């Protein structure tokens, strides 16, 4: 009898832990991108496949952003040549390495 009681209790406890850990993530505000030329394209093109957290999490140089953009295009992202340049510039400016690094 004790074993039958223990399994539902363990399952309920596990569910409560998962809920407690997931709730702050679900309620968190999405990352805010600074205003600037290219922002709308980043939001449109990047957020189609993943959250903007993926964009702002790692700071990269323009050359590194261009490599990431090439990789995303190979996976189906759609950017014209002009959009590519604008997005690369926007990301390098606003999500690039900190000054002096």
Phi, psi and omega in degrees: 000321181297321181295320179297322179290323185293321183296312177297325179295317178296317180297317179295320179296316179298317179297320179295320179295314179300315179298315181297323180284325184279330185301313179299326179292320181291328182272348182294144177291143175295155181298142179264127175268139178296149176295148178161163177301128180106342183301312182298323179291319177301312181299318181289309188284320186278319185284355176293328186247334182207169181287160178289347172304321179299328182284316187270352185293320184242128180271130185228158173284170178301315181299319178294320177297321178299320178295319177296315179299317176302317180296318180293322178296321178295342179262003175118355177295145180245118176219133172287171178300318178295317179296320179304309181297318180295319179292317179300317179293315179300311182295319179296324181286316189257340179228036177266180178299148177301150179303138178085007179252000000 
